[in-house]
Structure formats: C-alpha cells, structure tokens
Amino acid sequence: MPVEALLQLAEVARLTTFSMTPLLLAAIGEIITELAGVVNIGLEGIMLLAGFTAVAAAEAWGPLAGLLAGVLVGALIGLLHGWISVYLKGDQIISGLGINIFALGFVAFGIEALWGVRGYYTPPPEAKVPRIPGLGVSPTFIAAIVIAVVSYYVLYKTGVGLKIRAVGEKPDAAESVGVHVERVQLAATIVGAALSGLAGAFLSIDWLAAITKELPAGRGFIALAIVNFANWNPVLALAGSGLFGFFWTLGEWVKNIGTIKAIIPIPLLNTIPYIATLIVTAGFIGKSRPPAHIGRPYRRE
Amino acid sequence: MLTALTFAVGVRAGVFNIGAEGQLYLGALGAVLVAALPLPGFLYFPLGLLAGVGLAVAFAAIAGILKARRGVNEVVSTIMLNWVAFWIVEYMRTYQIADPHDPSKTIPVPPQARLPLLIKGTELSAAIIVAVAFVVAVYYILWHTVIGYEIRATGLNPDAARYAGIRVERSILASFIVGGIAAGLAGFLEVTGRPPHYAITTGLSNLLGLGFDGITVSLMGLNHPLAIIPASIFVAALKVGARGMQIEAGVPLEMVKAVQGVIIISLAAPGLIRTIQARRRARLVKEVETVAS
C-alpha cells in the first residue's frame, strides 16, 4: 500500500510538471514586462494564437519549429502591445483585452479555415514534442525552470535587470541617468510576450497536443494572479505555478476516482483550479507590492 | 447592450469588470431553473427574473467584495468566476434541467414567461424595450444620483474621492452590483426573449461571447450608457452580417470576434478617446476638489 501511494504521488508530481509549465512561462514573461512598468493582460490571447500557429508550424516542419513559431508569434504580439502601450501611450488594459478577443475569434476561424474542422483539431503524433525518456516529463518543463532561475538572476543581480526595474519604478530618474525608457519597455514587453507564446506552443503541441479555441482556459489570467502571488520574483513564481498547477492536476486527477466522481459530477470538478486561484489570491494579496510606475505610459514633463 | 453596461459602469468606478460573461450565464440559468418548478403560469416571469438577476448579482458581488476588501485584481477574479459560472451552468444543463425531449438543451422557458415578439416572424421581442429602459435608468443613476456621482468620482480619482468623504470601497462594490444586475438581466432576456430555443443550448452556445461583445460595445460607446445604444446596434449588425456570411460564403461566425478584437485594439491606442477622457477627468477632479475644500 505505501508503495502504491508513493507511486500515485509521483504520478501527481509528474502531471503537475505539465500543468505548471505554461503558468510558469507566462508568469515569468509578465513579471519581466510588469517590472518595466507595462501591464499585459493579453497573455490568454497570446497563448491561444501561439498555440494555433505552433500546431500549423509543427505539422509542416516538426515540433522544434512549432515551439519557435509560438515564441515568434508571442514576440510579434508583444511588439504590437508594446508599441501601443509605450509609444502611442495607449490604454494597456484595453489593448490586452483586444488581443484576447481577437485571438478568440481568429483561432476559431483559423482552425476551420486550415483544417476544415470545427473547434477542435489534433495534430499528428510526429508534430508532438517528445518526452524526456525515463522521466516522462517534457523538455519544455526543464527549460521553464532554467528560464525562471536565469531571469531571476538577470532581473535582480545584473545591470540590465536594474535598468528594467528602474524604468518600471521611476522612469524619469532612469532617464536622467541615460536609460532609454521606451526602448527598455518595448524590449521587456516583447520578451515577456514571447514567453507567453512559448507557453501557448507548449499547450498545443507538447502537453495537450490539441488545439481548441479554449486552449488556455483561463491560464493566462491565473498567470497574472501568480505574478502578484510571487511578488514579481521569478523564483517565487516557480513555487506559485507549482501550487496553481497542482490544483489543476488535482482537478483532473480526482475525475478518475470513481467514488468522488459519483458524488461530484465532472463539470463541477472542472471549477477546482479557478476556485482555488480565487481563494489563494484573496488570501495572499496585500503583502506584495507592484512596481511604482506600472500600467501608465511614461510622459516627459 | 446590457452586458456593455456592466463594463461601462465598472469603468466609471475605475475597475475593469469583465465578468459580464459569467454573470450572463447565471442570469439565463435563473430563468431556466424557475421554469423547472411547478408553478402557476404568471409566476414564472417575475420569479425567473428574480432568480436570474439574483444569481448574477451574487457572483458580481464576490468579485466586488474581493476587490474592495482584499484588493484582488478584478480582471483575474472576474475571469476565474466566468469559468466557474460556465461549469456550474454546464452542470445544471446536463445533470439537472436537461430537456427530456432534446438532451442538447435545457428545458425551455414556459410560454407564459416569454416576452412577446414585437414583429411576427422576426427575433425582435419586447426584450429590446426592457434593455433600452434599463440603459436609460443606469444613465440616470450614474449622472443624477448621489451614488452615481460617488461611483464616477471614485473612478476618476479614488484618492480625491476618499478625501472628499466618499466611501470608495462602497462605490466599487455598488458598481459591481449594478453591473451584475445588467448582466443578469441580459442573460434572463436572452432566454425569455429570443426565439426559437427559449432555453440554454449545448456548451452554452447561445450565450457564449455575449459578455465579451459587451466590452466592445462599451468601449465603442466610450463607456457612456446612452452612447452604448447606437454602439450595440453596430455590433449587432456585425453579428447578423456574420451569420449571413456564414450561410452564404461559409465564413465562420467567429470572424466577428476577430474584427471586434481589431476594433478594441485600435480603440486602445490614443487619439480621440484619450483626449476626451482626459478633459472630462480634469473637469470632474476639479469638481471633487472644490467639494473637498
């Protein structure tokens, strides 16, 4: 019995490496973007568009091309959002909303236009990112952990990181010592969105290996919650996405237990990750402090 | 039109309430839940309205309280609640109130509770009258009552509003509640006033996206209740056109969403809206400051 329990625990842990990866990647991306003072709530839309493109690219040129295509799409949308937010001094929340709604429509349309099916498409197995042999986890998961540690180091221990944080904290001061505020903000937005793009590609050709118009299923917004939870620290985001990813796994896992399924029907079990996110966010918030100049365009006096 | 109000009232209080989608599902659920009860015919309409709007307001209030008391980002909380609402309604639809004759939808709303059609053979029902009346009412509340003034002042400058003695938390919560009423009403009207189903269909397909349409409409109407009316006609025309395109040319209906996204993204960029809002903001901030001093 203990052996069996241990095995089950190991399986839950393995599944959690999958559910936490997209959350972690998107959250790190948003941390980078927000530390530079730009908010991007379009993560959900970026994931969806990147996931869609990744399937198309992976089908044609293999999984690596799929992941790269996801990153590229993310970066392009980041460029658009950054341009609106940083140079046009537009409303960042509205731009993000627009990205989400555009993605919803475009991908639903694209799935039908490309593959002639409605709403759901499964790419062939050779388009899928292979698992690491023996461990059964995805190489993207390992990459995500490396990205988390590296971005913590860059953001908090190097000159580049200092510049990024200075721009988000006090842009006028940053500029007075020669930092190009707009350039840093645009770059941070592009890099951040590219990571969300990778998260989307991971969903569609790595973990779930399918594309639907509900692919991200709220994960883009859970990633936003993790950013707060982690107090803008990529390493804490690792813990945060582990926790939120675990709730996701839990929701899926209990569906396979007959007795629970008999008491609580599946549609209600689907609410677990969302309710858990709400409760955890409500409990933890207030202890974290956002960058001072967040969400507002920088205007010179 | 009504879901646009949810967003518009929220923006007026300085919050981005994007929970209209989920609240609308619950408004529709309320109407259908009551339809499942054995009741005298004339009771279905008022009780359904009460249940639908009540459920929607309860959900909106969760986001409102989390925002006002705990500072939880409303963008995150309302999206989470949207998903919770989706699965609750999906659960009710498949397990509790499915139509015994047609499992792809819920039991329909009884004829006594349906809104009359204004023109026979069309989809134009009395729902539009209710909607317009409600929009005007919200305009009145926002611009001609104390709580409306407080909501707007909170949205323009919460610090100045607090200094002037306005209870900011209360205004935020009030904006969520008004928004919840609007979205709940929208959901209720969608099932009581929309032929042919008068029910909730598989995967909530007849409700999906209406809350997000509201965001487009509200932004196009510069978040002003009265301007929402023409903006909603525009978006509705887009959708009807898309239905035609789907039938004639096989272009999927969802293409409208992509068009809406483009509209919203271009509205985000400054220009007209920003300058108008900035001017308004300056005026109201001055007003609040005079009151405060």
Boltz contact constraints between the chains, C-beta under 6 A:
constraints:
  - contact:
      token1: [A, 41]
      token2: [B, 75]
      max_distance: 6.0
  - contact:
      token1: [A, 84]
      token2: [B, 268]
      max_distance: 6.0
  - contact:
      token1: [A, 84]
      token2: [B, 269]
      max_distance: 6.0
  - contact:
      token1: [A, 88]
      token2: [B, 269]
      max_distance: 6.0
  - contact:
      token1: [A, 88]
      token2: [B, 270]
      max_distance: 6.0
  - contact:
      token1: [A, 89]
      token2: [B, 270]
      max_distance: 6.0
  - contact:
      token1: [A, 90]
      token2: [B, 268]
      max_distance: 6.0
  - contact:
      token1: [A, 90]
      token2: [B, 269]
      max_distance: 6.0
  - contact:
      token1: [A, 90]
      token2: [B, 270]
      max_distance: 6.0
  - contact:
      token1: [A, 91]
      token2: [B, 268]
      max_distance: 6.0
  - contact:
      token1: [A, 93]
      token2: [B, 16]
      max_distance: 6.0
  - contact:
      token1: [A, 94]
      token2: [B, 268]
      max_distance: 6.0
  - contact:
      token1: [A, 95]
      token2: [B, 265]
      max_distance: 6.0
  - contact:
      token1: [A, 95]
      token2: [B, 268]
      max_distance: 6.0
  - contact:
      token1: [A, 97]
      token2: [B, 264]
      max_distance: 6.0
  - contact:
      token1: [A, 98]
      token2: [B, 261]
      max_distance: 6.0
  - contact:
      token1: [A, 98]
      token2: [B, 264]
      max_distance: 6.0
  - contact:
      token1: [A, 98]
      token2: [B, 265]
      max_distance: 6.0
  - contact:
      token1: [A, 98]
      token2: [B, 268]
      max_distance: 6.0
  - contact:
      token1: [A, 101]
      token2: [B, 212]
      max_distance: 6.0
  - contact:
      token1: [A, 101]
      token2: [B, 257]
      max_distance: 6.0
  - contact:
      token1: [A, 101]
      token2: [B, 260]
      max_distance: 6.0
  - contact:
      token1: [A, 101]
      token2: [B, 261]
      max_distance: 6.0
  - contact:
      token1: [A, 102]
      token2: [B, 258]
      max_distance: 6.0
  - contact:
      token1: [A, 102]
      token2: [B, 261]
      max_distance: 6.0
  - contact:
      token1: [A, 104]
      token2: [B, 257]
      max_distance: 6.0
  - contact:
      token1: [A, 105]
      token2: [B, 254]
      max_distance: 6.0
  - contact:
      token1: [A, 105]
      token2: [B, 257]
      max_distance: 6.0
  - contact:
      token1: [A, 105]
      token2: [B, 258]
      max_distance: 6.0
  - contact:
      token1: [A, 106]
      token2: [B, 258]
      max_distance: 6.0
  - contact:
      token1: [A, 108]
      token2: [B, 254]
      max_distance: 6.0
  - contact:
      token1: [A, 109]
      token2: [B, 252]
      max_distance: 6.0
  - contact:
      token1: [A, 109]
      token2: [B, 254]
      max_distance: 6.0
  - contact:
      token1: [A, 109]
      token2: [B, 255]
      max_distance: 6.0
  - contact:
      token1: [A, 112]
      token2: [B, 252]
      max_distance: 6.0
  - contact:
      token1: [A, 218]
      token2: [B, 79]
      max_distance: 6.0
  - contact:
      token1: [A, 218]
      token2: [B, 83]
      max_distance: 6.0
  - contact:
      token1: [A, 221]
      token2: [B, 76]
      max_distance: 6.0
  - contact:
      token1: [A, 221]
      token2: [B, 79]
      max_distance: 6.0
  - contact:
      token1: [A, 224]
      token2: [B, 76]
      max_distance: 6.0
  - contact:
      token1: [A, 225]
      token2: [B, 76]
      max_distance: 6.0
  - contact:
      token1: [A, 265]
      token2: [B, 91]
      max_distance: 6.0
  - contact:
      token1: [A, 265]
      token2: [B, 95]
      max_distance: 6.0
  - contact:
      token1: [A, 267]
      token2: [B, 87]
      max_distance: 6.0
  - contact:
      token1: [A, 267]
      token2: [B, 90]
      max_distance: 6.0
  - contact:
      token1: [A, 267]
      token2: [B, 91]
      max_distance: 6.0
  - contact:
      token1: [A, 268]
      token2: [B, 91]
      max_distance: 6.0
  - contact:
      token1: [A, 270]
      token2: [B, 87]
      max_distance: 6.0
  - contact:
      token1: [A, 271]
      token2: [B, 84]
      max_distance: 6.0
  - contact:
      token1: [A, 271]
      token2: [B, 87]
      max_distance: 6.0
  - contact:
      token1: [A, 274]
      token2: [B, 80]
      max_distance: 6.0
  - contact:
      token1: [A, 274]
      token2: [B, 83]
      max_distance: 6.0
  - contact:
      token1: [A, 274]
      token2: [B, 84]
      max_distance: 6.0
  - contact:
      token1: [A, 277]
      token2: [B, 80]
      max_distance: 6.0
  - contact:
      token1: [A, 278]
      token2: [B, 80]
      max_distance: 6.0
  - contact:
      token1: [A, 281]
      token2: [B, 72]
      max_distance: 6.0
  - contact:
      token1: [A, 282]
      token2: [B, 66]
      max_distance: 6.0
  - contact:
      token1: [A, 282]
      token2: [B, 70]
      max_distance: 6.0
  - contact:
      token1: [A, 282]
      token2: [B, 72]
      max_distance: 6.0
  - contact:
      token1: [A, 285]
      token2: [B, 70]
      max_distance: 6.0
  - contact:
      token1: [A, 285]
      token2: [B, 71]
      max_distance: 6.0
  - contact:
      token1: [A, 285]
      token2: [B, 72]
      max_distance: 6.0
  - contact:
      token1: [A, 286]
      token2: [B, 71]
      max_distance: 6.0
